[in-house]
Amino acid sequence: MDASDLLRSSLLHLSDSSLVRTTIEKAPVSRAVVQRYVPGTDVPHAVSAAAELRATNRQVTIDYLGEDTLDAGQAAHTVDTYVGLLRALRVKDLSQFGAAEVSVKLSAVGQALPQDGEKIALDNARTICEAAKDADTTVTLDMEDHTTTDSTLSILAELRKDFPETGAVLQSYLHRTEADCRDLATAGSRVRLCKGAYKEPASVAYQDAEDVDLSYVRCLKVLMAGEGYPMVASHDPRLIDIARALASRHGREPDSYEFQMLYGIRPDEQTRIADRGHQMRVYVPFGEEWYGYLMRRMAERPANLQFFLRSLVSKG
């Protein structure tokens, strides 16, 4: 394990540390810095960020932060927040033709509940998908740690019977993902390919960054050769160039796939990609539960940690 892999492992461990979380959340300068990555805590903040991105020809997917919900009331609150968000996007003319969609973690809408969690999550996801359909947009199911992969893909299959445009997320660091790509690279399927941001054991996931990248390329080849709609979630210039080359090799038009990046990461490159005529979508998180999200973003790209620490010092 090299230094970057060790740093990533440490950051993923910190994402579960309540002591570190409390320390960072109470630091007077933290919230101002976090706003680079999380534009706010409520629906108006998310809608405002979406409007700014759409003004520069970037598309949007919005995530209401939260996961591993063990309270049915909280799961219902999350559903209500998504429904309100989709209504607000429709009113502002931001959601039409999928220009602004939503990303949903199933564990935030009941998947982790001790009894009938999968059924509750499916029912709740249906409600969100109905609201998205009314807003002329789509839903993408975020992928979480490997213990939820089979359940998430099962719920995806059920949702796609009524909402075939529902998107999936696959993570290249899992050994199984190339096979999952083959299963999902079908007509009408939308698949976001990312590297993965959870601490996973070597029995199920590649541990070395180079192996994760190699897996990402193998998965990209499958998706670009398939009949679905690949969503290339990466900030890595090498992988972006490879994606472009593969799309060209398979004769794909610019509207038959898209690039995705996180809010606050490489914004100038985001606009450059959009200005070149490519589909560029930005992942916008909002809500109070920003700590775990932020730590995983730091782990995905250690350069983000350097920016965060410099910002804390400069704000202090």
C-alpha positions as CSV (number, residue, x, y, z in Angstrom):
1,M,0.0,0.0,0.0
2,D,1.5,3.3,-1.1
3,A,1.2,6.7,0.7
4,S,-2.0,7.8,-1.2
5,D,-3.7,4.4,-0.5
6,L,-2.8,4.7,3.2
7,L,-4.2,8.3,3.3
8,R,-7.4,7.1,1.6
9,S,-7.8,4.3,4.1
10,S,-7.3,6.7,7.0
11,L,-9.8,9.2,5.6
12,L,-12.4,6.5,5.2
13,H,-11.9,5.5,8.8
14,L,-12.4,9.1,9.9
15,S,-15.7,9.2,8.0
16,D,-17.0,6.9,10.8
17,S,-15.4,8.8,13.7
18,S,-18.0,10.7,15.8
19,L,-15.2,12.5,17.7
20,V,-13.5,13.9,14.6
21,R,-16.9,14.8,13.1
22,T,-17.9,16.8,16.2
23,T,-14.6,18.6,16.2
24,I,-14.8,19.6,12.5
25,E,-18.5,20.6,12.7
26,K,-17.9,22.9,15.6
27,A,-14.9,24.6,14.0
28,P,-16.1,28.2,13.3
29,V,-14.6,28.2,9.8
30,S,-15.7,24.7,8.7
31,R,-19.1,25.6,7.2
32,A,-17.7,28.3,5.0
33,V,-15.2,25.9,3.6
34,V,-17.7,23.1,3.2
35,Q,-19.9,25.3,1.1
36,R,-17.4,24.8,-1.8
37,Y,-18.6,21.2,-1.9
38,V,-22.1,21.4,-0.3
39,P,-24.0,24.5,-1.4
40,G,-26.4,24.5,1.6
41,T,-28.7,22.6,3.9
42,D,-32.2,23.0,2.3
43,V,-34.1,22.8,-0.9
44,P,-33.8,26.5,-1.9
45,H,-30.0,26.2,-1.6
46,A,-30.0,23.1,-3.9
47,V,-32.3,24.8,-6.4
48,S,-30.2,27.9,-6.5
49,A,-27.0,25.9,-7.1
50,A,-28.8,24.0,-9.9
51,A,-29.9,27.2,-11.6
52,E,-26.3,28.6,-11.5
53,L,-25.0,25.4,-13.1
54,R,-27.7,25.3,-15.8
55,A,-26.8,28.9,-16.7
56,T,-23.4,27.6,-17.8
57,N,-24.9,24.6,-19.8
58,R,-24.1,22.1,-17.1
59,Q,-26.7,19.5,-16.1
60,V,-27.3,18.5,-12.5
61,T,-28.1,15.6,-10.3
62,I,-29.0,16.5,-6.7
63,D,-28.5,14.3,-3.6
64,Y,-30.2,15.0,-0.3
65,L,-27.5,13.8,2.1
66,G,-28.2,11.0,4.6
67,E,-27.8,7.3,4.7
68,D,-28.3,4.2,6.9
69,T,-31.6,5.5,8.3
70,L,-33.0,3.3,11.0
71,D,-36.1,5.4,11.7
72,A,-39.2,5.1,9.4
73,G,-40.1,8.7,10.2
74,Q,-36.7,10.0,9.0
75,A,-37.1,7.9,5.8
76,A,-40.5,9.5,5.2
77,H,-39.0,12.9,5.7
78,T,-36.3,12.2,3.1
79,V,-39.0,11.2,0.6
80,D,-40.9,14.4,1.3
81,T,-37.8,16.4,0.8
82,Y,-37.1,14.8,-2.6
83,V,-40.7,15.4,-3.6
84,G,-40.5,19.0,-2.6
85,L,-37.2,19.4,-4.4
86,L,-38.5,17.9,-7.6
87,R,-41.6,20.2,-7.4
88,A,-39.3,23.2,-6.9
89,L,-37.1,22.2,-9.9
90,R,-40.2,21.9,-12.1
91,V,-41.6,25.3,-11.0
92,K,-38.2,26.9,-11.9
93,D,-38.1,25.1,-15.3
94,L,-34.9,23.3,-14.4
95,S,-35.9,19.7,-14.6
96,Q,-37.3,19.4,-18.1
97,F,-35.8,16.7,-20.3
98,G,-33.7,15.4,-17.3
99,A,-31.6,18.6,-17.2
100,A,-31.7,18.4,-13.4
101,E,-32.4,15.0,-11.8
102,V,-32.0,13.5,-8.4
103,S,-29.7,10.9,-6.9
104,V,-31.1,8.7,-4.1
105,K,-29.4,6.5,-1.5
106,L,-31.8,3.7,-0.8
107,S,-30.5,3.3,2.8
108,A,-31.8,6.9,3.4
109,V,-35.3,5.9,2.4
110,G,-35.6,2.7,4.5
111,Q,-33.4,0.0,3.0
112,A,-31.5,-0.4,6.3
113,L,-34.7,-0.6,8.5
114,P,-34.7,-3.9,10.4
115,Q,-38.1,-5.1,9.2
116,D,-39.2,-5.0,5.6
117,G,-36.5,-2.5,4.8
118,E,-36.2,-3.5,1.2
119,K,-39.9,-3.2,0.5
120,I,-40.1,0.1,2.3
121,A,-37.2,1.5,0.3
122,L,-38.8,0.2,-2.9
123,D,-42.1,1.9,-2.1
124,N,-40.4,5.1,-1.1
125,A,-38.3,5.1,-4.2
126,R,-41.4,4.7,-6.3
127,T,-42.9,7.8,-4.8
128,I,-39.7,9.7,-5.7
129,C,-39.8,8.3,-9.2
130,E,-43.4,9.4,-9.7
131,A,-42.5,12.9,-8.6
132,A,-39.5,12.9,-11.0
133,K,-41.8,11.7,-13.9
134,D,-44.2,14.6,-13.1
135,A,-41.2,16.9,-13.3
136,D,-40.1,15.4,-16.7
137,T,-36.8,14.1,-15.2
138,T,-35.2,11.0,-13.8
139,V,-33.8,9.3,-10.7
140,T,-30.5,7.6,-10.3
141,L,-30.0,5.1,-7.4
142,D,-26.7,5.8,-5.7
143,M,-24.6,2.8,-4.8
144,E,-23.4,2.4,-1.2
145,D,-21.1,-0.2,0.5
146,H,-20.9,-3.7,-1.0
147,T,-23.3,-5.3,1.5
148,T,-26.2,-3.3,-0.2
149,T,-25.2,-4.0,-3.9
150,D,-27.5,-7.0,-4.5
151,S,-30.5,-5.3,-2.8
152,T,-29.9,-2.1,-4.7
153,L,-29.8,-3.8,-8.0
154,S,-32.9,-5.8,-7.2
155,I,-34.8,-2.7,-6.3
156,L,-33.5,-1.1,-9.5
157,A,-34.9,-4.0,-11.6
158,E,-38.3,-3.5,-10.0
159,L,-38.4,0.2,-10.5
160,R,-37.3,0.0,-14.1
161,K,-40.5,-2.0,-14.9
162,D,-42.5,1.2,-14.4
163,F,-39.7,3.8,-14.7
164,P,-37.3,2.4,-17.3
165,E,-35.2,5.6,-17.2
166,T,-34.1,5.0,-13.6
167,G,-30.3,5.1,-13.4
168,A,-27.8,2.9,-11.6
169,V,-24.4,3.5,-10.1
170,L,-21.6,1.0,-10.3
171,Q,-18.2,1.2,-8.6
172,S,-15.1,0.1,-10.4
173,Y,-13.3,-0.9,-7.2
174,L,-15.5,-3.9,-6.7
175,H,-14.4,-7.1,-8.3
176,R,-17.9,-7.9,-9.5
177,T,-18.5,-4.6,-11.4
178,E,-17.4,-5.6,-14.8
179,A,-20.0,-8.4,-14.8
180,D,-22.6,-5.9,-13.5
181,C,-21.7,-3.6,-16.4
182,R,-22.4,-6.4,-18.9
183,D,-25.8,-7.0,-17.3
184,L,-26.8,-3.3,-17.3
185,A,-25.3,-2.2,-20.7
186,T,-28.7,-2.6,-22.4
187,A,-31.0,-0.3,-24.4
188,G,-32.5,2.4,-22.2
189,S,-30.3,1.7,-19.2
190,R,-28.4,4.6,-17.6
191,V,-25.3,3.6,-15.7
192,R,-23.0,6.0,-13.7
193,L,-19.5,4.5,-13.4
194,C,-17.5,5.8,-10.5
195,K,-14.4,4.4,-8.6
196,G,-16.1,3.9,-5.2
197,A,-15.9,5.8,-1.9
198,Y,-16.4,3.3,0.9
199,K,-13.9,1.3,2.9
200,E,-14.2,-2.2,1.5
201,P,-12.3,-5.5,2.3
202,A,-9.8,-7.0,-0.2
203,S,-12.1,-10.0,-0.6
204,V,-14.6,-7.9,-2.6
205,A,-12.6,-4.8,-3.7
206,Y,-9.4,-3.8,-5.3
207,Q,-7.2,-2.0,-2.7
208,D,-4.5,-0.5,-5.0
209,A,-5.4,2.7,-6.9
210,E,-3.9,1.5,-10.1
211,D,-6.0,-1.7,-10.0
212,V,-9.1,0.4,-9.5
213,D,-8.3,2.5,-12.5
214,L,-7.6,-0.5,-14.7
215,S,-11.0,-1.9,-13.6
216,Y,-12.6,1.4,-14.4
217,V,-11.3,1.2,-18.0
218,R,-12.4,-2.3,-18.4
219,C,-15.9,-1.3,-17.2
220,L,-15.9,1.7,-19.5
221,K,-15.2,-0.5,-22.5
222,V,-18.2,-2.6,-21.7
223,L,-20.5,0.3,-21.2
224,M,-19.4,2.2,-24.3
225,A,-19.8,-0.9,-26.5
226,G,-23.2,-1.5,-25.1
227,E,-26.6,-0.1,-26.0
228,G,-27.2,1.9,-22.8
229,Y,-26.3,5.4,-21.7
230,P,-22.9,5.6,-19.9
231,M,-22.3,8.3,-17.3
232,V,-18.6,8.7,-16.8
233,A,-18.1,9.9,-13.2
234,S,-14.5,10.9,-12.9
235,H,-12.2,14.0,-12.4
236,D,-9.2,12.1,-13.7
237,P,-8.1,13.6,-17.1
238,R,-6.7,10.3,-18.2
239,L,-10.0,8.5,-17.7
240,I,-11.9,11.3,-19.4
241,D,-9.6,11.1,-22.4
242,I,-10.1,7.3,-22.5
243,A,-13.8,7.7,-22.3
244,R,-13.8,10.1,-25.3
245,A,-11.6,7.8,-27.3
246,L,-13.9,4.8,-26.6
247,A,-17.0,6.8,-27.5
248,S,-15.4,7.8,-30.8
249,R,-14.4,4.2,-31.5
250,H,-18.0,3.0,-31.0
251,G,-19.4,5.9,-33.1
252,R,-21.3,7.4,-30.2
253,E,-22.8,10.9,-30.6
254,P,-22.2,13.5,-27.8
255,D,-25.7,13.1,-26.5
256,S,-25.4,9.3,-26.1
257,Y,-23.2,9.5,-23.0
258,E,-22.2,12.1,-20.4
259,F,-19.4,13.1,-18.0
260,Q,-20.1,13.7,-14.3
261,M,-18.1,15.6,-11.7
262,L,-18.8,16.7,-8.1
263,Y,-19.9,20.1,-7.1
264,G,-16.9,22.2,-6.3
265,I,-14.3,19.9,-8.0
266,R,-12.6,21.2,-11.2
267,P,-15.4,23.7,-12.0
268,D,-13.4,25.2,-14.8
269,E,-12.9,21.8,-16.5
270,Q,-16.6,21.2,-16.1
271,T,-17.5,24.3,-18.1
272,R,-14.8,23.5,-20.7
273,I,-16.3,20.0,-21.2
274,A,-19.8,21.5,-21.6
275,D,-18.6,24.2,-23.9
276,R,-17.1,21.6,-26.2
277,G,-20.5,20.2,-26.8
278,H,-20.4,17.2,-24.4
279,Q,-23.0,16.4,-21.8
280,M,-21.6,17.5,-18.4
281,R,-23.6,16.8,-15.2
282,V,-22.6,18.0,-11.8
283,Y,-23.4,16.0,-8.6
284,V,-24.8,18.5,-6.1
285,P,-25.3,17.4,-2.5
286,F,-27.2,19.3,0.1
287,G,-28.4,18.9,3.7
288,E,-27.1,18.8,7.3
289,E,-25.5,15.3,6.9
290,W,-22.4,16.5,5.1
291,Y,-19.6,15.1,7.2
292,G,-19.5,11.5,5.8
293,Y,-19.9,12.8,2.3
294,L,-17.0,15.2,2.7
295,M,-14.6,12.7,4.1
296,R,-15.3,10.2,1.3
297,R,-14.7,13.0,-1.2
298,M,-11.3,13.7,0.5
299,A,-10.5,10.0,0.3
300,E,-11.4,9.8,-3.4
301,R,-8.9,12.5,-4.3
302,P,-6.3,13.5,-1.7
303,A,-5.7,16.8,-3.5
304,N,-9.2,17.7,-2.1
305,L,-7.9,17.3,1.4
306,Q,-5.0,19.6,0.7
307,F,-7.4,22.3,-0.5
308,F,-9.7,21.8,2.5
309,L,-6.8,22.1,5.0
310,R,-5.4,25.2,3.2
311,S,-8.9,26.7,3.3
312,L,-9.2,26.1,7.0
313,V,-5.9,27.8,7.7
314,S,-6.7,30.8,5.4
315,K,-10.1,31.2,6.9
316,G,-8.6,31.1,10.4
